[in-house]
């Protein structure tokens, strides 16, 4: 009967606590084993995909973040555009959907650490060896080129979204199209103010309101700001509050990385500073050009990339 079927149907997840209680239980075809991280947008679990017999990163978004069905459909549709995109330097999205009242994604599990964790663990005064940063830069440029081949812009490149696999140091860019997927939703409204300086310092001038279209060159700026932070232990431009930070991003020129870290290759520094130009037309015109220039630096400086 209909009543019997309803008793067998898993209950809706109506609160954050309901999501956390998934630990040790099953969600759709996933056995939820352990909590990887919990953030403003949701919880990420290590889970077993029983259909494909593989471990995945299962992200369950907090129930209150998607209240309108139109937002849910737009989110799922945008996230599913990332599923066909495959590249060694992009975290692969396996599936996205909505079940039991919550949105979710399952993605490739990267066992390692994020770039910001790497800075804290290895960096001397928050600074990494520039050769390692160059290797990271080349792999991320390859990731951006792969995204560009599918007409995708990341929109939120930060050290937090860069994952480094422990077993082989392969660098992977995470959350492709995620910023687009939450655009205009309650999630965007909730997360942006709370992640003020942490995300803002990596935004391009055009993302802060300067009258330029947001395109692949905006991602190049954000990557440049991330590389600058990896090199120096501090973002290129940061004020005491939101408005001051935006003004600096729009108007000020960052001090060269060698001001903080003397051993950096001048050639590599030049490429990073070009990535941070205010006007998009003064930056590298594409990820392909950026990749070519970074590889040229590696050859000149005898840095082994692979």
N, C-alpha and C positions, 0 to 999 in steps of 0.2 A: 504494500500500500504506500501511498504518498507519505503517510506518517512514519512508516518504517524506514523509508529511504532518507527522510530528513534526519532521523536519529543516527544514520551512518555517515552523514555528511560532516566533514570536519568543521568545527566552529570558526566563525570569523575572528580575525585578529583585530581587536578594537582599541588596544592600548599598547604603549611601548613595552609594558611588562609582559603582555601576551607574546610579543615578538621575542623577547629574551627567553621566555619559557619554551621556545622551540628547541633549545639545547637538549640533545638526547632523544629528540622525536623526529617525525617525518613531516616534510613539507612537500606536497606533490610527490615527485619521484626522488626527492633528495633526503638522505639521512643526515641530520644536522649534528655534527660531532663536537665542534668547539667554536668559541667566539674569537675571531681574529682582531676585530676593532669595532668600536662604537663611536659614532660621530653625530653631528647635528642632523645629517640627512637619513641615517639609518644604521643598521648593524650588519657587519660582514662576518659570515660564518665559514669555517671549513666544513664542507659537506661532501658526501658521496653521491654522485649521479648514478643511480642504479640502472638507468637505461643504457648509458654509455660506459659504465664501469670505470669511472675516473673521479679523482678529487677535483673539486671546483671551489671557487670563491662565490658564495651565495650571498647576495646583498638583499636584505629585506628593508624597504623604506618604511619609516614610521607612519602609522596609519593616518595621522592627521594631515600629512603633507599633500595628499592628493584628494581633495574633497569634491572636485567637479569631474564628472565623467568625461567631459571634453578634454580636460587636462590629462587624464589617464590615457585616453586614446592617443593624444599627441605625444606623450612621453613614450609609450610602447612603440608607436610607429617610428619615432626618431631613433630609439635605441636599437630597433631591429635593422635599421639601415647599416649599423656597424657589423652585423653578423657576417656578411659576405667578405668583409675586409680582413685579409690575412697577411701578416708580415711578422718577421722574427722580432721586430722592435716595437710592435704594438700588442698590448694585452688583448687577447682575443675574447670577444663577447660570444657566448654560446647561445643564449636565449634571453628573452625578456617578456614579461607579461604581467597579468594581475590575477591573483587567486586569494580567496579567503579575506577579501577586503583590502589587500595590500599589493603594491607594485613590487616587482622583484627583478633581478637580473642574475644570471649565472655566467661566470667568466673564468678564463684561464687562471689557475692558481699559480702565483709566482712566489716561490719560497725564497725569501731574501729580505731586503730592507728597502725603504724609500731613500731618495737622495738626501732629504733633510735628516733622516736617521744616520746616514753615512757621515754627514758633516759632524754631527754630535759625537759619533763613535770614533772616527779616525782623524778628523781634521785637527791640525795644530792651530789653536786659537780660532777655530771655525773655518780653517782654510785647507783645501786639498791640494795635492801636487797637481800642477797645471797639466802635466801629461795625461793624468787620469781624467781630468776634466775634458781635455780634448777628445779622448776616446769616447767619453759619454756624449759629447757634443756631436760627434760624427754619427753615432748610432741614433741619436734623436733626430738629426737632420734626415737620416734615412727613413725614420718613422713619419716625419712630416711630408716627405716626398711620397710615401705610400698613401698617406691621407689625401694629398693633393691629387693623386691619380684617380681617387674616387670623389673628387670635388668636395672634400670635407675640410672644415676648419675646426681646430680643437677648442680655442677660445679660453682655455684655463690652464696653461702650462705653468706649473709651479714645482718646486722640489718634492712636494707631497705626492704629486701625480707621476713621479718618475720612480720606477721600481727597478732594482738591481738584483738579478738572480744570484744566489749565493754560490751555486755549483760551478758557474762558468763566467760570471761577471757580465752576462748579457743584460743590456739596458732595455727596458720596455716602458713605453708611454701608455699611461692608463687613462681611462674615462674619455675616450674619443667620443665626440658628439654629445657627451653628457650635458655640457653647458647649454647646448641647443635644445636638448630634450626637456630641460626644466624652464626654458625661457618663458616668462609670462605666468608661471605657476606660483602657487602659494609657497612652494619650496624655495624658489628664487627669492621671494620677498623675505622669507624667514632666514635663509642662510647668509645672504650677502651682508646685512648689518653686523651679524655676529662674527663673521670671518673678515672683519674690516681690514686690518693692516696685513694679516697673513696672506690674503689674496690680492689686495689692491696694489701692493708694491710690484707685482709682476704684470700688471695690466699695461697695455700700450696706451699712448696718448689718445688715440682715437676711441679706445674703450672707455676713457674717462670723460668724453664729451667733445673732444676736438673734432672738427668737421671734416672727417675723412671716412670713407667706407671701411668696414672691418673685413679684411680678407686675409690671405695666407701671410702677408707681411706683418700682420698683427701677431700671429703666432711666432714669427721670427723675432719680434721684439721681446715677447714673453720668454722665449727660449734664451735670448741674450741676457735678460734680467736674471734668469735662473742660473745661467753659467757664471755671471758676475758674482752671484751669491756663493756659488760653489768655490769660486776662486778666492774670495775675500772674506767670507763669513758674514757679509752684510749685504742687503739689497742695494741696488745702485742709487735709488732715490727714496727717501723716507722722511716724512715730517712727524710732528708731534701729535697730529690728529688727521682725520680724514681729509678735510679741506686743504690743509697744508701739504699733505702727501700728493693730492691731485694736482695742486699748483706746481709742485716740484716736477712731477712727471710731465706736465705740459710745457714747462718753461725752462727748467734747469738742465745743465749738462752734467752727467755723472763724472766724478773724478776717475782717471784711468785706474784700472785694477792694480797696476804696479805701484800706485801710491800706498797700497796696503800690503802688497805681496810682490817683492822686488824681483823674484826669480822667473816671473811669467814671461814666456816668449813674446817679444814685441809684435811678431806677426800674428800670433793668436790674439793678443790684446787688441790689435787693430780690427780683427774680424768681429770680436765681441762689441767693440765700440760702434762699429758700423751697424750691427744688429740693433743697437740702442738709439739710433738716430730718431729725431722727433718726427720728421716727415717720412711716410712710408716709401716714397720714391727715392729716398737716400739710403734705404736699407738694401739688403740683397733682394732682388726682385722675385725670387722663388726659392723653395727648399732645394731644388736641384742645383741652383747656382751656389747657395750656401754650402751644400755638401761638397761640391767641387772645390771651393775655396778652402774648406777645412781639411780636406784630403791633401791639398797642395801644401798647407802648413805642416801636416804630419810628415810628408815626404821630405820637405826642406829641413825639418828639425830632427829627422831620423827617429820619429816616434812610431813604434810598431803598433798598428791598430788591431790586427787580428792575431 
